[in-house]
Amino acid sequence: MRDQDLPRLSRVAVRARRELGARAVSRGWRVLVVGCGWISRHVHLPYLAGLRATGGLRSLYVADADPDRATRAARDFSAEVHTGPLERARADLVLVATPPADHATLTLRALATGARVIVEKPLALTTGDAAAVLAAARRHGGWVYPLYTMRHRPEAALIRRSVLAQRIGPVREMRASWLRRDGVPATQGGTEAGVLWDLGSHLVDLALWLPDWYGNTGKARAEHQHPAAATGEVPHAGWQHRERANQAIAAPKWHGVRAEATLDPERRLHLEASWAAPGIRRDQSRIDIVGEQATLTWHTVFGWSPDRRTVPAPTLWITDADGREQVLLHHQPRDPYAEYTAQLDTAFTALTAPTSDDAVGPLEAAYASTALLHAMQTSLDTAAPVPFDIRN
Ligand SMILES: NC(=O)c1ccc[n+]([C@@H]2O[C@H](COP(=O)([O-])OP(=O)(O)OC[C@H]3O[C@@H](n4cnc5c(N)ncnc54)[C@H](O)[C@@H]3O)[C@@H](O)[C@H]2O)c1
C-alpha cells in the first residue's frame, strides 16, 4: 500500500463496511442520541441521518439537557426530539455524547432498558463506574461500544500489526504525547474533565492497545503542567471557535499533564498531553514504541486541528539498534472525518455482528484505560504514586 492512498482507501473501506455490515441489522432500529453538542453535530448526527436516509435505521431521536439544542439538532438533522427520561424512548441503540461526567450513568440506564450503547470517550471517570458498566453489559448480555477514535486511524492498524508481529521485538517502553499549541475544548464539560481525560484518554487507549498491554497491575504517577495564564484568558480550539462564541467557559487551572506508569513486568509508559503547550508553533502528537530490537515512531496530529494538513514527512518509521531508519509512511490522512466515520462503522458492525480478532474487546479495553487514567488522576490530586489493576 502506498501511503498517499491511505485516505482514499480508508474511505472506500468505510463505505463498504457501512453498506454491508451495519445496515442490514440496524434497519429497524430506533436510535436515540443523548447530547447534541459539538461532536454530535459534526460527526454522529450527520452519520446517523445518512444511515437513516439510506434505510439503515427506522427512526432517529435526539435529547439534550438544553431543550433549545435538542430542538435545533432535530431541525437540522430531521430527527425527533425525545423529552423525558431516556427509559421512555424505547430505543434499540442509545448514543451517549454528553460531557464525560454522565457517560457511565447514562450507559447503565440505557443498558438496563435492553438498548445497545455507543458511548463517547472516556467510558467513565472512575474505575468503579467503568467496572459497573462492564458488569452490567455482561449481566444484561448488552453491547457497549466506547469511541476511542485514534485507534481507527489506518496507521494504528498497521502499527499494531507490526508490533504484534514482533518487528521491533518485545515492547518495554511506550512514550505517548499530544501537545496542542492552542486547543482547550470549546465547552465547559470537556474543560472540567481536564486534559488527562480529554486528550490523555486517547493516548492511554493507544498505549495499551497498540502493544496489547492488557492484564497488568502497576503504579502510576502524574503531575500538572502548564498553568493557565493569570489573566484567565482561555486559549481556544480555533476550529471550534464559532461554537464557543455564545458560551462563557471558566478557565481551566492547568493546561497540561505529564504522567508515568510502570506496568508489571518491567513495562513503562510516559504520557504528556497539553491543550496549550508553551513554545510550540504547531500541534503535534507522537507515539514511540520502544522494542528490544528497534523503536517504532508515529509522528502525527490527532483530531480536528488544522495543523494535521501540514505534518512533516515522514510520519511513521522504525529505527533499529544501529540508528538505521526504515520509513513506513510519509504522509498521514488529512481528513479527520475518515477516522471519525470509521469508528462508527466499526461500532455498528461490532454491535450488530460482534466478531473481533482482539483478545480484549473494546469495552474491556475501555475499562482498562479508565482504570489507568483514574490512577493517574488520583496521583494528580494527591501528588503520590497510585497503584492500579487493569485486569478485568
Ligand atoms: N472522539 C473524539 O475525538 C471526541 C471529540 C470531541 C468530543 N468528544 C467527546 O464527546 C463528548 C461530548 O463532547 P462535545 O464537545 O460534543 O461537548 P458539548 O458540550 O459540545 O456537548 C455536550 C452536550 O450534552 C448536553 N448534556 C450535558 N449533560 C447532559 C445530560 N445529562 N443529558 C442530556 N444532555 C446533556 C449539553 O447540553 C451539550 O449540548 C465528550 O465526552 C467528549 O470527550 C470526543
The ligand as an SDF file (V2000), in Angstrom:
LIG
                    3D

 44 48  0  0  0  0  0  0  0  0999 V2000
  -13.5070   11.1910   20.0000 N   0  0  0  0  0  0  0  0  0  0  0  0
  -13.1350   12.4520   19.9430 C   0  0  0  0  0  0  0  0  0  0  0  0
  -12.0990   12.8010   19.3890 O   0  0  0  0  0  0  0  0  0  0  0  0
  -14.0150   13.4920   20.5600 C   0  0  0  0  0  0  0  0  0  0  0  0
  -14.0170   14.8000   20.0780 C   0  0  0  0  0  0  0  0  0  0  0  0
  -14.8660   15.7260   20.7050 C   0  0  0  0  0  0  0  0  0  0  0  0
  -15.6570   15.3250   21.7890 C   0  0  0  0  0  0  0  0  0  0  0  0
  -15.5880   14.0340   22.2300 N   0  0  0  0  0  0  0  0  0  0  0  0
  -16.3720   13.5960   23.4050 C   0  0  0  0  0  0  0  0  0  0  0  0
  -17.7490   13.8030   23.1650 O   0  0  0  0  0  0  0  0  0  0  0  0
  -18.4060   14.1980   24.3510 C   0  0  0  0  0  0  0  0  0  0  0  0
  -19.1810   15.4770   24.0790 C   0  0  0  0  0  0  0  0  0  0  0  0
  -18.2680   16.4850   23.6900 O   0  0  0  0  0  0  0  0  0  0  0  0
  -18.7830   17.7960   22.9440 P   0  0  0  0  0  0  0  0  0  0  0  0
  -17.5630   18.5080   22.5140 O   0  0  0  0  0  0  0  0  0  0  0  0
  -19.8160   17.4480   21.9440 O   0  0  0  0  0  0  0  0  0  0  0  0
  -19.4490   18.5720   24.1900 O   0  0  0  0  0  0  0  0  0  0  0  0
  -20.5960   19.6890   24.1410 P   0  0  0  0  0  0  0  0  0  0  0  0
  -20.5400   20.3670   25.4430 O   0  0  0  0  0  0  0  0  0  0  0  0
  -20.4810   20.4840   22.8930 O   0  0  0  0  0  0  0  0  0  0  0  0
  -21.9460   18.8500   24.0540 O   0  0  0  0  0  0  0  0  0  0  0  0
  -22.4670   18.1450   25.1290 C   0  0  0  0  0  0  0  0  0  0  0  0
  -23.9860   18.2840   25.0860 C   0  0  0  0  0  0  0  0  0  0  0  0
  -24.5290   17.4130   26.0740 O   0  0  0  0  0  0  0  0  0  0  0  0
  -25.5880   18.1130   26.7280 C   0  0  0  0  0  0  0  0  0  0  0  0
  -25.7440   17.4700   28.0410 N   0  0  0  0  0  0  0  0  0  0  0  0
  -24.9610   17.6220   29.1360 C   0  0  0  0  0  0  0  0  0  0  0  0
  -25.3760   16.7850   30.1010 N   0  0  0  0  0  0  0  0  0  0  0  0
  -26.4400   16.1160   29.6180 C   0  0  0  0  0  0  0  0  0  0  0  0
  -27.2920   15.0990   30.1350 C   0  0  0  0  0  0  0  0  0  0  0  0
  -27.1060   14.5940   31.3550 N   0  0  0  0  0  0  0  0  0  0  0  0
  -28.3170   14.6450   29.3700 N   0  0  0  0  0  0  0  0  0  0  0  0
  -28.5090   15.1440   28.1250 C   0  0  0  0  0  0  0  0  0  0  0  0
  -27.7130   16.0980   27.5630 N   0  0  0  0  0  0  0  0  0  0  0  0
  -26.6900   16.5560   28.3010 C   0  0  0  0  0  0  0  0  0  0  0  0
  -25.1640   19.5490   26.7610 C   0  0  0  0  0  0  0  0  0  0  0  0
  -26.2620   20.4160   26.9200 O   0  0  0  0  0  0  0  0  0  0  0  0
  -24.4970   19.6850   25.3990 C   0  0  0  0  0  0  0  0  0  0  0  0
  -25.4160   20.0690   24.4000 O   0  0  0  0  0  0  0  0  0  0  0  0
  -17.3180   14.3610   25.4100 C   0  0  0  0  0  0  0  0  0  0  0  0
  -17.3010   13.2270   26.2250 O   0  0  0  0  0  0  0  0  0  0  0  0
  -16.0250   14.4190   24.6270 C   0  0  0  0  0  0  0  0  0  0  0  0
  -14.9610   13.8000   25.3280 O   0  0  0  0  0  0  0  0  0  0  0  0
  -14.8130   13.1310   21.6230 C   0  0  0  0  0  0  0  0  0  0  0  0
  1  2  1  0
  2  3  2  0
  2  4  1  0
  4  5  1  0
  4 44  2  0
  5  6  2  0
  6  7  1  0
  7  8  2  0
  8  9  1  0
  8 44  1  0
  9 10  1  0
  9 42  1  0
 10 11  1  0
 11 12  1  0
 11 40  1  0
 12 13  1  0
 13 14  1  0
 14 15  2  0
 14 16  1  0
 14 17  1  0
 17 18  1  0
 18 19  2  0
 18 20  1  0
 18 21  1  0
 21 22  1  0
 22 23  1  0
 23 24  1  0
 23 38  1  0
 24 25  1  0
 25 26  1  0
 25 36  1  0
 26 27  1  0
 26 35  1  0
 27 28  2  0
 28 29  1  0
 29 30  1  0
 29 35  2  0
 30 31  1  0
 30 32  2  0
 32 33  1  0
 33 34  2  0
 34 35  1  0
 36 37  1  0
 36 38  1  0
 38 39  1  0
 40 41  1  0
 40 42  1  0
 42 43  1  0
M  CHG  2   8   1  16  -1
M  END
$$$$
